[in-house]
Amino acid sequence: MEIKFKTDDFLKEEHIKKLKKTLKEMDGDPLSEQELRKKLVMVSKAALNEYMDMILGINLPTKANEFRERKLFHLMHFYFKKRFPQESEILSMFQLTESGSRTLLRNVRAKFKYELEEVINNSVKKILEKPKKSGDNYRFIIRSENILEEIKQVVSVEAPELDQIQKVKNSAGVYTIPPDTYSKLCDHYSLSFTSLTEQANNES
């Protein structure tokens, strides 16, 4: 079924300018008209699925925070394209504080753990696939507190005897992982530790 509608009746010019800035990629320029159109289609799909759940009586929320969680769950599938968003993205979209966006993501991650397993795993893999040599360890950039928590949890549960991931002093989002810990994480997420470390060593 194909559905089409125009936004002229409810989207004013000032709204469009704000949307271009709010929905832009991280560290990117404001969206073009065509890019904004694509983003709004994704948001519309998420909203339509949310309303279908309501009409069909599927997992109906009853509290304000549950409505937010359900909205974010649908956005993860249709807007963020099955990747776990960063806290800063949620902050601007939901008009929340930094701590509020972090809490919302954490609640969604816990409540929809199994439904979002692929989303979370894909996000962790994208980080672990980009190691940089740092002395005896490997360095990674992690912008999401929730993804950091997820990685640390894997280490704590599966390899408590190994050293935990550590933040680089005075950095905003740079972390180091010892080789044996990185190897365990690669095994957990079905990544090739050997090829990734060879690549990092060659680039250093």
Backbone as a printed PyTorch tensor [residue, N CA C, xyz], in Angstrom:
tensor([[[  0.8440,  -1.1970,   0.0000],
         [  0.0000,   0.0000,   0.0000],
         [  0.8810,   1.2500,   0.0000]],

        [[  0.6160,   2.1590,  -0.9180],
         [  1.3840,   3.3940,  -1.0020],
         [  0.5850,   4.5370,  -0.3870]],

        [[  1.2450,   5.3020,   0.4860],
         [  0.6030,   6.4320,   1.1620],
         [  1.4040,   7.6990,   0.8670]],

        [[  0.7160,   8.7480,   0.4260],
         [  1.3620,  10.0270,   0.1560],
         [  0.6030,  11.1420,   0.8600]],

        [[  1.3420,  12.1420,   1.3470],
         [  0.6910,  13.3100,   1.9210],
         [  1.6390,  14.5100,   1.8400]],

        [[  1.0680,  15.7100,   1.8790],
         [  1.8510,  16.9390,   1.8250],
         [  1.9730,  17.5450,   3.2170]],

        [[  3.0830,  18.2500,   3.4480],
         [  3.3180,  18.8590,   4.7620],
         [  3.0660,  20.3680,   4.7630]],

        [[  2.5980,  20.8990,   3.6370],
         [  2.4230,  22.3550,   3.5130],
         [  1.4630,  22.9250,   4.5510]],

        [[  0.4830,  22.1200,   4.9740],
         [ -0.5490,  22.6200,   5.8810],
         [ -0.0430,  22.8250,   7.3100]],

        [[  0.9940,  22.0890,   7.7050],
         [  1.4230,  22.1590,   9.1090],
         [  2.9200,  22.4230,   9.3060]],

        [[  3.7080,  22.4290,   8.2400],
         [  5.1300,  22.7340,   8.3690],
         [  5.4190,  24.1310,   7.8240]],

        [[  5.7300,  25.0520,   8.7190],
         [  6.0530,  26.4090,   8.3120],
         [  7.5410,  26.5110,   7.9820]],

        [[  7.9130,  27.6190,   7.3460],
         [  9.3020,  27.8020,   6.9110],
         [ 10.2710,  27.7560,   8.0880]],

        [[  9.8830,  28.3800,   9.2200],
         [ 10.7780,  28.3590,  10.3850],
         [ 10.9300,  26.9540,  10.9570]],

        [[  9.8550,  26.1400,  10.8340],
         [  9.9360,  24.7480,  11.2740],
         [ 10.9220,  23.9680,  10.4030]],

        [[ 10.8650,  24.2100,   9.1110],
         [ 11.7350,  23.4980,   8.1690],
         [ 13.2010,  23.8290,   8.4450]],

        [[ 13.4980,  25.1060,   8.7050],
         [ 14.8750,  25.5110,   9.0020],
         [ 15.3840,  24.8240,  10.2680]],

        [[ 14.5150,  24.7540,  11.2760],
         [ 14.9200,  24.1110,  12.5340],
         [ 15.1170,  22.6070,  12.3430]],

        [[ 14.2490,  21.9780,  11.5630],
         [ 14.3660,  20.5440,  11.3020],
         [ 15.6630,  20.2160,  10.5660]],

        [[ 16.0560,  21.0720,   9.6440],
         [ 17.2950,  20.8390,   8.8930],
         [ 18.5090,  20.8190,   9.8080]],

        [[ 18.4590,  21.6180,  10.8790],
         [ 19.5690,  21.6560,  11.8340],
         [ 19.4790,  20.5070,  12.8430]],

        [[ 18.2580,  20.2420,  13.3150],
         [ 18.0620,  19.2180,  14.3510],
         [ 18.3230,  17.8120,  13.8390]],

        [[ 17.9150,  17.5240,  12.6070],
         [ 18.0130,  16.1740,  12.0590],
         [ 19.2810,  15.9350,  11.2430]],

        [[ 20.1940,  16.8920,  11.2330],
         [ 21.4280,  16.7120,  10.4690],
         [ 22.2860,  15.6120,  11.0790]],

        [[ 23.1970,  15.0550,  10.2800],
         [ 24.1140,  14.0320,  10.7620],
         [ 25.0410,  14.6370,  11.8080]],

        [[ 25.5960,  13.7810,  12.6900],
         [ 26.5200,  14.2560,  13.6970],
         [ 27.6820,  14.9820,  13.0440]],

        [[ 27.9730,  16.1960,  13.5200],
         [ 29.0830,  17.0150,  13.0170],
         [ 28.9040,  17.3820,  11.5400]],

        [[ 27.7070,  17.2420,  11.0130],
         [ 27.4730,  17.5250,   9.6010],
         [ 26.8370,  18.8900,   9.3810]],

        [[ 26.6820,  19.2470,   8.1210],
         [ 26.0380,  20.5090,   7.7590],
         [ 24.5170,  20.3410,   7.8120]],

        [[ 23.7680,  21.4540,   7.9130],
         [ 22.2970,  21.3680,   7.8560],
         [ 21.8450,  20.6320,   6.6020]],

        [[ 20.7150,  19.9440,   6.6980],
         [ 20.2350,  19.1070,   5.5980],
         [ 19.7510,  19.9420,   4.4150]],

        [[ 19.8600,  19.3770,   3.2280],
         [ 19.2570,  19.9720,   2.0430],
         [ 17.7700,  19.6110,   2.0330]],

        [[ 17.0150,  20.1880,   1.1230],
         [ 15.5770,  19.8820,   1.0180],
         [ 15.3670,  18.3890,   0.7610]],

        [[ 16.1580,  17.8190,  -0.1440],
         [ 16.0150,  16.4020,  -0.4820],
         [ 16.3790,  15.5070,   0.7030]],

        [[ 17.4510,  15.8590,   1.4130],
         [ 17.8690,  15.0710,   2.5820],
         [ 16.8230,  15.1450,   3.6840]],

        [[ 16.2510,  16.3360,   3.8870],
         [ 15.2050,  16.4950,   4.8990],
         [ 13.9870,  15.6500,   4.5440]],

        [[ 13.6240,  15.6230,   3.2640],
         [ 12.4830,  14.8280,   2.8210],
         [ 12.6770,  13.3490,   3.1720]],

        [[ 13.8750,  12.8460,   2.9520],
         [ 14.1730,  11.4450,   3.2640],
         [ 14.0800,  11.1870,   4.7630]],

        [[ 14.5910,  12.1330,   5.5640],
         [ 14.5380,  11.9900,   7.0160],
         [ 13.0900,  11.9830,   7.5100]],

        [[ 12.2650,  12.8530,   6.9480],
         [ 10.8650,  12.9360,   7.3800],
         [ 10.0830,  11.6880,   6.9850]],

        [[ 10.4540,  11.0630,   5.8760],
         [  9.8210,   9.7900,   5.5000],
         [ 10.1290,   8.7340,   6.5590]],

        [[ 11.3790,   8.7050,   7.0370],
         [ 11.7690,   7.7400,   8.0790],
         [ 10.9900,   7.9890,   9.3680]],

        [[ 10.8880,   9.2710,   9.7470],
         [ 10.1370,   9.6150,  10.9590],
         [  8.6710,   9.2320,  10.7950]],

        [[  8.1200,   9.4590,   9.6050],
         [  6.7180,   9.1300,   9.3410],
         [  6.4570,   7.6350,   9.4690]],

        [[  7.3890,   6.8270,   8.9940],
         [  7.2430,   5.3710,   9.1200],
         [  7.2340,   4.9510,  10.5830]],

        [[  8.1300,   5.5610,  11.3640],
         [  8.1730,   5.2460,  12.7980],
         [  6.8720,   5.6490,  13.4710]],

        [[  6.3520,   6.8450,  13.1290],
         [  5.1030,   7.3210,  13.7240],
         [  3.9220,   6.4450,  13.3170]],

        [[  3.8920,   6.0410,  12.0470],
         [  2.8000,   5.1950,  11.5680],
         [  2.7870,   3.8610,  12.3000]],

        [[  3.9560,   3.2730,  12.5090],
         [  4.0300,   2.0070,  13.2380],
         [  3.5930,   2.1690,  14.6850]],

        [[  3.9290,   3.3140,  15.2710],
         [  3.5000,   3.5760,  16.6460],
         [  1.9760,   3.6520,  16.7320]],

        [[  1.3510,   4.3360,  15.7720],
         [ -0.1100,   4.4450,  15.7660],
         [ -0.7750,   3.1120,  15.4300]],

        [[ -0.1460,   2.3060,  14.5920],
         [ -0.6840,   0.9790,  14.2960],
         [ -0.6940,   0.1140,  15.5600]],

        [[  0.3780,   0.2240,  16.3580],
         [  0.4130,  -0.4990,  17.6330],
         [ -0.7600,  -0.0720,  18.5150]],

        [[ -1.0230,   1.2310,  18.5460],
         [ -2.1100,   1.7580,  19.3770],
         [ -3.4680,   1.2530,  18.8800]],

        [[ -3.7020,   1.3550,  17.5850],
         [ -4.9940,   0.9560,  17.0130],
         [ -5.2230,  -0.5450,  17.1520]],

        [[ -4.1550,  -1.3260,  16.9980],
         [ -4.2700,  -2.7900,  17.0680],
         [ -4.1170,  -3.3250,  18.4910]],

        [[ -3.8380,  -2.4220,  19.4360],
         [ -3.7270,  -2.8330,  20.8350],
         [ -2.4790,  -3.6230,  21.1440]],

        [[ -1.3630,  -3.2800,  20.4750],
         [ -0.1100,  -4.0040,  20.6820],
         [  0.7930,  -3.2240,  21.6340]],

        [[  1.1260,  -3.8310,  22.7780],
         [  2.0590,  -3.2340,  23.7480],
         [  1.7160,  -1.7760,  24.0570]],

        [[  0.4940,  -1.5290,  24.4640],
         [  0.0620,  -0.1560,  24.7090],
         [  0.7240,   0.4240,  25.9580]],

        [[  1.3990,   1.5810,  25.8250],
         [  1.9920,   2.2270,  27.0010],
         [  0.9150,   2.9290,  27.8170]],

        [[  1.1980,   3.1460,  29.1020],
         [  0.2150,   3.7970,  29.9750],
         [  0.7820,   5.0310,  30.6700]],

        [[  2.1140,   5.1780,  30.6790],
         [  2.7500,   6.3120,  31.3430],
         [  3.5020,   7.1630,  30.3190]],

        [[  3.7680,   8.4260,  30.6940],
         [  4.4340,   9.3560,  29.7820],
         [  5.7980,   8.8450,  29.3430]],

        [[  6.5830,   8.3130,  30.2770],
         [  7.9190,   7.8200,  29.9230],
         [  7.8320,   6.5900,  29.0240]],

        [[  6.7630,   5.7960,  29.1710],
         [  6.5850,   4.6250,  28.3150],
         [  6.2620,   5.0470,  26.8750]],

        [[  5.5360,   6.1590,  26.7260],
         [  5.2590,   6.6730,  25.3800],
         [  6.5600,   7.0870,  24.6990]],

        [[  7.4500,   7.7520,  25.4460],
         [  8.7480,   8.1570,  24.8960],
         [  9.5660,   6.9290,  24.4960]],

        [[  9.5520,   5.9350,  25.3570],
         [ 10.3230,   4.7190,  25.0750],
         [  9.8330,   4.0330,  23.8010]],

        [[  8.5170,   3.9960,  23.6450],
         [  7.9480,   3.3560,  22.4610],
         [  8.2770,   4.1570,  21.1960]],

        [[  8.2250,   5.4790,  21.2920],
         [  8.5850,   6.3240,  20.1520],
         [ 10.0330,   6.0730,  19.7360]],

        [[ 10.9260,   6.0270,  20.7160],
         [ 12.3390,   5.8220,  20.4220],
         [ 12.5800,   4.4390,  19.8320]],

        [[ 11.8730,   3.4530,  20.3440],
         [ 12.0000,   2.0880,  19.8130],
         [ 11.6920,   2.0590,  18.3140]],

        [[ 10.6060,   2.7060,  17.9090],
         [ 10.2430,   2.7330,  16.4880],
         [ 11.2440,   3.5660,  15.6720]],

        [[ 11.7340,   4.6580,  16.2540],
         [ 12.7190,   5.4770,  15.5480],
         [ 14.0180,   4.7110,  15.2950]],

        [[ 14.3820,   3.8510,  16.2200],
         [ 15.6030,   3.0610,  16.0380],
         [ 15.5120,   2.1610,  14.8080]],

        [[ 14.3220,   1.6700,  14.5440],
         [ 14.1440,   0.7710,  13.4040],
         [ 13.9760,   1.5080,  12.0840]],

        [[ 13.2830,   2.6410,  12.1040],
         [ 12.9350,   3.3020,  10.8420],
         [ 13.7170,   4.5820,  10.5640]],

        [[ 14.2040,   5.2340,  11.6060],
         [ 14.9440,   6.4800,  11.3960],
         [ 16.4600,   6.2700,  11.5120]],

        [[ 16.8790,   5.6370,  12.5940],
         [ 18.3110,   5.4200,  12.8020],
         [ 18.8380,   4.2010,  12.0560]],

        [[ 17.9590,   3.5480,  11.3060],
         [ 18.3610,   2.4360,  10.4340],
         [ 19.1130,   1.3330,  11.1940]],

        [[ 18.5080,   0.9000,  12.2910],
         [ 19.0320,  -0.2170,  13.0720],
         [ 20.4320,   0.0360,  13.6310]],

        [[ 20.6600,   1.2600,  14.0720],
         [ 21.8670,   1.5590,  14.8420],
         [ 21.4390,   2.2230,  16.1410]],

        [[ 22.2390,   2.0750,  17.1660],
         [ 21.8950,   2.6510,  18.4620],
         [ 22.3100,   4.1230,  18.4590]],

        [[ 21.3630,   5.0430,  18.6390],
         [ 21.6930,   6.4760,  18.5570],
         [ 22.5350,   6.9560,  19.7290]],

        [[ 23.1920,   8.0670,  19.5100],
         [ 23.9780,   8.6880,  20.5670],
         [ 23.0790,   9.5650,  21.4310]],

        [[ 23.5190,   9.7920,  22.6690],
         [ 22.7340,  10.5890,  23.5970],
         [ 22.4650,  11.9900,  23.0510]],

        [[ 23.4420,  12.5700,  22.3620],
         [ 23.2820,  13.9220,  21.8340],
         [ 22.1820,  13.9990,  20.7740]],

        [[ 21.9860,  12.9240,  20.0120],
         [ 20.9260,  12.8900,  19.0020],
         [ 19.5500,  12.8610,  19.6610]],

        [[ 19.4270,  12.0730,  20.7260],
         [ 18.1550,  11.9600,  21.4460],
         [ 17.8470,  13.2580,  22.1830]],

        [[ 18.8780,  13.8960,  22.6880],
         [ 18.7290,  15.1650,  23.3980],
         [ 18.0160,  16.1920,  22.5280]],

        [[ 18.4230,  16.3110,  21.2660],
         [ 17.8310,  17.3140,  20.3850],
         [ 16.4580,  16.8940,  19.8610]],

        [[ 16.2780,  15.6000,  19.6040],
         [ 15.0000,  15.1400,  19.0420],
         [ 13.8680,  15.1410,  20.0650]],

        [[ 14.1940,  14.7830,  21.3230],
         [ 13.1650,  14.6610,  22.3540],
         [ 13.1400,  15.8650,  23.3030]],

        [[ 13.9950,  16.8620,  23.0440],
         [ 14.0520,  18.0580,  23.8910],
         [ 14.3130,  17.6760,  25.3530]],

        [[ 15.3320,  16.8370,  25.5690],
         [ 15.6760,  16.3620,  26.9100],
         [ 17.0270,  16.9140,  27.3430]],

        [[ 17.3210,  16.7960,  28.6300],
         [ 18.6620,  17.1030,  29.1170],
         [ 19.5890,  15.9450,  28.7540]],

        [[ 20.8810,  16.1440,  28.9440],
         [ 21.8380,  15.0820,  28.6320],
         [ 21.5840,  13.8460,  29.4900]],

        [[ 21.3480,  14.0510,  30.7780],
         [ 21.0720,  12.9170,  31.6690],
         [ 19.7340,  12.2660,  31.3170]],

        [[ 18.7560,  13.0820,  30.9010],
         [ 17.4520,  12.5430,  30.5200],
         [ 17.5320,  11.6720,  29.2820]],

        [[ 18.3170,  12.1110,  28.3020],
         [ 18.4680,  11.3160,  27.0760],
         [ 19.2230,  10.0250,  27.3590]],

        [[ 20.2130,  10.0920,  28.2420],
         [ 20.9680,   8.8880,  28.6100],
         [ 20.0590,   7.8750,  29.3130]],

        [[ 19.2040,   8.3770,  30.2040],
         [ 18.2770,   7.5060,  30.9270],
         [ 17.2550,   6.8840,  29.9860]],

        [[ 16.7170,   7.6860,  29.0590],
         [ 15.7430,   7.1690,  28.0950],
         [ 16.3470,   6.0510,  27.2600]],

        [[ 17.5600,   6.2420,  26.7750],
         [ 18.2360,   5.2060,  25.9890],
         [ 18.4860,   3.9560,  26.8240]],

        [[ 18.8870,   4.1610,  28.0630],
         [ 19.1540,   3.0120,  28.9420],
         [ 17.8700,   2.2180,  29.2010]],

        [[ 16.7630,   2.9200,  29.4120],
         [ 15.4870,   2.2420,  29.6590],
         [ 15.0210,   1.4530,  28.4360]],

        [[ 15.1660,   2.0510,  27.2530],
         [ 14.7800,   1.3740,  26.0160],
         [ 15.6740,   0.1550,  25.7800]],

        [[ 16.9520,   0.3190,  26.0410],
         [ 17.9000,  -0.7840,  25.8840],
         [ 17.5490,  -1.9660,  26.7850]],

        [[ 17.1040,  -1.6620,  28.0070],
         [ 16.7520,  -2.7230,  28.9520],
         [ 15.3910,  -3.3380,  28.6330]],

        [[ 14.4170,  -2.4960,  28.3150],
         [ 13.0410,  -2.9800,  28.0940],
         [ 12.9110,  -3.7960,  26.8040]],

        [[ 13.6390,  -3.3730,  25.7570],
         [ 13.5540,  -4.0530,  24.4600],
         [ 14.8620,  -4.7730,  24.1280]],

        [[ 15.4210,  -5.3940,  25.1450],
         [ 16.7410,  -6.0160,  25.0270],
         [ 16.8260,  -6.9880,  23.8540]],

        [[ 15.8570,  -7.8620,  23.7390],
         [ 15.9140,  -8.8960,  22.6970],
         [ 15.5480,  -8.3370,  21.3270]],

        [[ 14.5770,  -7.4330,  21.2880],
         [ 14.1870,  -6.8300,  20.0070],
         [ 15.3080,  -5.9640,  19.4280]],

        [[ 16.1480,  -5.3820,  20.3180],
         [ 17.2130,  -4.4810,  19.8750],
         [ 18.5920,  -5.1310,  19.8780]],

        [[ 18.6300,  -6.4350,  20.0630],
         [ 19.9260,  -7.1220,  20.1460],
         [ 20.7750,  -6.8780,  18.8950]],

        [[ 20.1740,  -6.9930,  17.7240],
         [ 20.9030,  -6.7740,  16.4740],
         [ 21.3600,  -5.3230,  16.3520]],

        [[ 20.4930,  -4.3930,  16.7430],
         [ 20.8180,  -2.9620,  16.6890],
         [ 22.0420,  -2.6640,  17.5620]],

        [[ 22.0270,  -3.1650,  18.7870],
         [ 23.1270,  -2.9190,  19.7290],
         [ 24.4070,  -3.5880,  19.2450]],

        [[ 24.3000,  -4.8320,  18.8180],
         [ 25.4860,  -5.5610,  18.3470],
         [ 26.1240,  -4.8670,  17.1480]],

        [[ 25.3040,  -4.3950,  16.2240],
         [ 25.8430,  -3.6920,  15.0460],
         [ 26.5970,  -2.4280,  15.4490]],

        [[ 26.0560,  -1.7220,  16.4290],
         [ 26.6900,  -0.4860,  16.8890],
         [ 28.0250,  -0.7620,  17.5760]],

        [[ 28.0680,  -1.8270,  18.3750],
         [ 29.3240,  -2.1980,  19.0420],
         [ 30.3570,  -2.6440,  18.0120]],

        [[ 29.9310,  -3.4220,  17.0380],
         [ 30.8510,  -3.9100,  16.0050],
         [ 31.4980,  -2.7670,  15.2410]],

        [[ 30.7070,  -1.7350,  14.9190],
         [ 31.2510,  -0.6020,  14.1670],
         [ 32.3790,   0.0780,  14.9330]],

        [[ 32.2860,   0.0640,  16.2610],
         [ 33.3420,   0.6480,  17.0970],
         [ 34.5610,  -0.2710,  17.1370]],

        [[ 34.3260,  -1.5470,  17.3930],
         [ 35.4280,  -2.4990,  17.5390],
         [ 36.1660,  -2.7630,  16.2260]],

        [[ 35.5190,  -2.4480,  15.1060],
         [ 36.1470,  -2.6580,  13.8010],
         [ 37.1220,  -1.5500,  13.4220]],

        [[ 37.2710,  -0.5400,  14.3110],
         [ 38.1670,   0.5790,  14.0000],
         [ 39.2130,   0.7850,  15.0980]],

        [[ 40.0640,  -0.2260,  15.3470],
         [ 41.0920,  -0.0790,  16.3840],
         [ 42.2580,   0.7840,  15.9100]],

        [[ 42.8330,   1.5360,  16.8380],
         [ 44.0590,   2.2900,  16.5800],
         [ 45.0880,   1.8530,  17.6230]],

        [[ 46.3090,   1.6020,  17.1840],
         [ 47.3520,   1.1540,  18.1150],
         [ 47.6890,   2.2680,  19.0790]],

        [[ 47.7920,   1.9240,  20.3570],
         [ 48.1360,   2.8910,  21.3990],
         [ 49.0460,   2.2050,  22.4120]],

        [[ 50.3560,   2.2290,  22.1450],
         [ 51.2920,   1.5020,  23.0040],
         [ 51.0480,   0.0140,  22.8900]],

        [[ 50.8270,  -0.6370,  24.0270],
         [ 50.5190,  -2.0730,  24.0250],
         [ 49.0280,  -2.3370,  23.8470]],

        [[ 48.2190,  -1.2930,  23.9120],
         [ 46.7690,  -1.4560,  23.8540],
         [ 46.2040,  -0.9570,  22.5210]],

        [[ 44.8540,  -0.9620,  22.4420],
         [ 44.1760,  -0.4640,  21.2410],
         [ 43.1940,   0.6280,  21.6470]],

        [[ 43.1350,   1.6560,  20.8380],
         [ 42.3540,   2.8450,  21.1510],
         [ 41.0900,   2.8930,  20.2910]],

        [[ 39.9960,   3.3330,  20.9020],
         [ 38.7060,   3.4050,  20.2110],
         [ 37.9910,   4.6960,  20.5900]],

        [[ 37.1580,   5.1820,  19.6790],
         [ 36.3050,   6.3400,  19.9720],
         [ 34.8940,   5.8370,  20.2560]],

        [[ 34.3780,   6.1620,  21.4290],
         [ 33.0300,   5.7400,  21.8280],
         [ 32.2590,   6.9770,  22.2650]],

        [[ 31.2150,   7.3330,  21.5080],
         [ 30.4450,   8.5460,  21.7800],
         [ 29.1740,   8.2800,  22.5820]],

        [[ 28.8150,   7.0270,  22.7420],
         [ 27.5690,   6.6870,  23.4380],
         [ 27.8520,   6.0290,  24.7780]],

        [[ 27.3190,   6.6270,  25.8480],
         [ 27.4900,   6.0520,  27.1850],
         [ 26.8230,   4.6800,  27.2720]],

        [[ 25.7040,   4.5140,  26.5850],
         [ 24.9900,   3.2420,  26.6320],
         [ 25.7600,   2.1270,  25.9340]],

        [[ 26.3950,   2.4440,  24.8070],
         [ 27.2000,   1.4340,  24.1190],
         [ 28.4360,   1.0970,  24.9500]],

        [[ 29.0070,   2.0990,  25.6020],
         [ 30.1330,   1.8550,  26.5080],
         [ 29.7260,   0.8980,  27.6240]],

        [[ 28.5500,   1.1310,  28.2080],
         [ 28.0400,   0.2450,  29.2590],
         [ 27.8770,  -1.1810,  28.7370]],

        [[ 27.3940,  -1.3050,  27.5030],
         [ 27.1720,  -2.6150,  26.9070],
         [ 28.4990,  -3.3740,  26.7610]],

        [[ 29.5300,  -2.6830,  26.2780],
         [ 30.8400,  -3.3110,  26.0970],
         [ 31.4220,  -3.7260,  27.4470]],

        [[ 31.3310,  -2.8350,  28.4240],
         [ 31.8660,  -3.1420,  29.7540],
         [ 31.1410,  -4.3270,  30.3880]],

        [[ 29.8470,  -4.4180,  30.1480],
         [ 29.0650,  -5.5230,  30.7020],
         [ 29.5190,  -6.8620,  30.1340]],

        [[ 29.8120,  -6.8980,  28.8280],
         [ 30.2970,  -8.1290,  28.2010],
         [ 31.6000,  -8.5690,  28.8540]],

        [[ 32.5040,  -7.6210,  29.0850],
         [ 33.7850,  -7.9350,  29.7170],
         [ 33.5700,  -8.4430,  31.1420]],

        [[ 32.7080,  -7.7560,  31.8960],
         [ 32.4540,  -8.1330,  33.3000],
         [ 31.8590,  -9.5260,  33.4270]],

        [[ 30.9530,  -9.8670,  32.5000],
         [ 30.2540, -11.1570,  32.5800],
         [ 31.1010, -12.2990,  32.0200]],

        [[ 31.7300, -12.0720,  30.8760],
         [ 32.4170, -13.1590,  30.1860],
         [ 33.8990, -13.2720,  30.5170]],

        [[ 34.5070, -12.1820,  30.9780],
         [ 35.9460, -12.2370,  31.2740],
         [ 36.2810, -11.3270,  32.4560]],

        [[ 35.7300, -11.6080,  33.6420],
         [ 35.9760, -10.7420,  34.7980],
         [ 37.4400, -10.7150,  35.2430]],

        [[ 38.2130, -11.6970,  34.7910],
         [ 39.6310, -11.7410,  35.1680],
         [ 40.4870, -10.7950,  34.3290]],

        [[ 39.9340, -10.2600,  33.2470],
         [ 40.6910,  -9.3800,  32.3530],
         [ 40.5220,  -7.9090,  32.7350]],

        [[ 41.4610,  -7.0700,  32.2830],
         [ 41.3800,  -5.6320,  32.5540],
         [ 40.2210,  -5.0180,  31.7730]],

        [[ 39.5340,  -4.0980,  32.4310],
         [ 38.3600,  -3.4600,  31.8310],
         [ 38.7940,  -2.3440,  30.8790]],

        [[ 37.9170,  -1.9640,  29.9910],
         [ 38.1390,  -0.8340,  29.0950],
         [ 38.3170,   0.4280,  29.9320]],

        [[ 39.2630,   1.3010,  29.5140],
         [ 39.5770,   2.4930,  30.2930],
         [ 39.5110,   3.7490,  29.4280]],

        [[ 38.9960,   4.8310,  30.0060],
         [ 38.9510,   6.1040,  29.3010],
         [ 40.3170,   6.7700,  29.3170]],

        [[ 40.7290,   7.3330,  28.1930],
         [ 41.9910,   8.0630,  28.1220],
         [ 41.8310,   9.3720,  28.8770]],

        [[ 42.7550,   9.6700,  29.7570],
         [ 42.6790,  10.8550,  30.6100],
         [ 42.5430,  12.1320,  29.7810]],

        [[ 41.6310,  12.9920,  30.2120],
         [ 41.3660,  14.3020,  29.5970],
         [ 40.7330,  14.2240,  28.2060]],

        [[ 40.3370,  13.0380,  27.7720],
         [ 39.6850,  12.9120,  26.4630],
         [ 38.1630,  12.9560,  26.6390]],

        [[ 37.4620,  13.3260,  25.5580],
         [ 36.0020,  13.3860,  25.6130],
         [ 35.3660,  12.0250,  25.3720]],

        [[ 35.9850,  11.2130,  24.5170],
         [ 35.3750,   9.9210,  24.2070],
         [ 36.3480,   8.9060,  23.6390]],

        [[ 37.6070,   8.9470,  24.0930],
         [ 38.6200,   7.9990,  23.6280],
         [ 38.8980,   6.9920,  24.7360]],

        [[ 38.8950,   5.7010,  24.3580],
         [ 39.0880,   4.6220,  25.3310],
         [ 40.1450,   3.6440,  24.8320]],

        [[ 40.8150,   2.9870,  25.7730],
         [ 41.7960,   1.9690,  25.4120],
         [ 41.3340,   0.6030,  25.9250]],

        [[ 41.6560,  -0.4280,  25.1450],
         [ 41.3120,  -1.8010,  25.5030],
         [ 42.5750,  -2.6580,  25.3750]],

        [[ 42.9470,  -3.4060,  26.4140],
         [ 44.1040,  -4.2860,  26.3350],
         [ 43.8850,  -5.3860,  25.2910]],

        [[ 44.9580,  -5.9310,  24.7120],
         [ 44.8290,  -6.9460,  23.6500],
         [ 43.9960,  -8.1640,  24.0320]],

        [[ 44.2160,  -8.7110,  25.2540],
         [ 43.4630,  -9.9150,  25.6330],
         [ 41.9730,  -9.6170,  25.8140]],

        [[ 41.6550,  -8.4260,  26.3150],
         [ 40.2560,  -8.0210,  26.4540],
         [ 39.6290,  -7.7840,  25.0840]],

        [[ 40.3840,  -7.1510,  24.2020],
         [ 39.8980,  -6.8990,  22.8380],
         [ 39.6570,  -8.2190,  22.1080]],

        [[ 40.5410,  -9.1820,  22.3280],
         [ 40.3850, -10.5020,  21.7110],
         [ 39.0940, -11.1750,  22.1750]],

        [[ 38.8060, -11.0590,  23.4690],
         [ 37.5750, -11.6470,  24.0200],
         [ 36.3370, -10.9620,  23.4260]],

        [[ 36.3880,  -9.6440,  23.2720],
         [ 35.2620,  -8.9130,  22.6810],
         [ 35.0620,  -9.2960,  21.2160]],

        [[ 36.1600,  -9.4670,  20.4960],
         [ 36.0660,  -9.8920,  19.0940],
         [ 35.4130, -11.2690,  18.9870]],

        [[ 35.7730, -12.1720,  19.8890],
         [ 35.1530, -13.5050,  19.9000],
         [ 33.6520, -13.3970,  20.1500]],

        [[ 33.2890, -12.5450,  21.0990],
         [ 31.8680, -12.4050,  21.4600],
         [ 31.0380, -11.8580,  20.2940]],

        [[ 31.6210, -10.9010,  19.5520],
         [ 30.8760, -10.2630,  18.4690],
         [ 31.2360, -10.8270,  17.0890]],

        [[ 31.8770, -11.9790,  17.0780],
         [ 32.2120, -12.6910,  15.8270],
         [ 33.0320, -11.8260,  14.8690]],

        [[ 34.0640, -11.1780,  15.4150],
         [ 34.9880, -10.3800,  14.6150],
         [ 36.3540, -11.0610,  14.5860]],

        [[ 37.1310, -10.7710,  13.5760],
         [ 38.4600, -11.3610,  13.4430],
         [ 39.4870, -10.5000,  14.1700]],

        [[ 39.8970, -10.9360,  15.3380],
         [ 40.8910, -10.2080,  16.1300],
         [ 42.2070, -10.0790,  15.3640]],

        [[ 42.6180, -11.1490,  14.7010],
         [ 43.8940, -11.1620,  13.9970],
         [ 43.9390, -10.1310,  12.8700]],

        [[ 42.9310, -10.1340,  12.0130],
         [ 42.9380,  -9.2100,  10.8750],
         [ 42.7810,  -7.7630,  11.3190]],

        [[ 41.9700,  -7.5120,  12.3460],
         [ 41.7590,  -6.1440,  12.8280],
         [ 43.0160,  -5.5800,  13.4860]],

        [[ 43.7080,  -6.4020,  14.2740],
         [ 44.9310,  -5.9250,  14.9260],
         [ 46.0740,  -5.7700,  13.9180]],

        [[ 46.1260,  -6.6340,  12.9190],
         [ 47.1410,  -6.4880,  11.8640],
         [ 46.9450,  -5.1660,  11.1280]],

        [[ 45.6970,  -4.8550,  10.8520],
         [ 45.3730,  -3.5940,  10.1790],
         [ 45.7870,  -2.4070,  11.0330]],

        [[ 45.4800,  -2.4640,  12.3370],
         [ 45.8390,  -1.3820,  13.2580],
         [ 47.3460,  -1.2380,  13.3730]],

        [[ 48.0560,  -2.3590,  13.4390],
         [ 49.5130,  -2.3270,  13.5590],
         [ 50.1670,  -1.7430,  12.3200]],

        [[ 49.5960,  -2.0510,  11.1500],
         [ 50.1400,  -1.5420,   9.8910],
         [ 49.9160,  -0.0420,   9.7370]],

        [[ 48.8190,   0.4420,  10.3380],
         [ 48.4950,   1.8660,  10.2330],
         [ 49.2550,   2.7280,  11.2240]],

        [[ 49.7980,   2.0960,  12.2680],
         [ 50.4880,   2.8710,  13.3210],
         [ 51.8750,   3.3060,  12.8830]]])
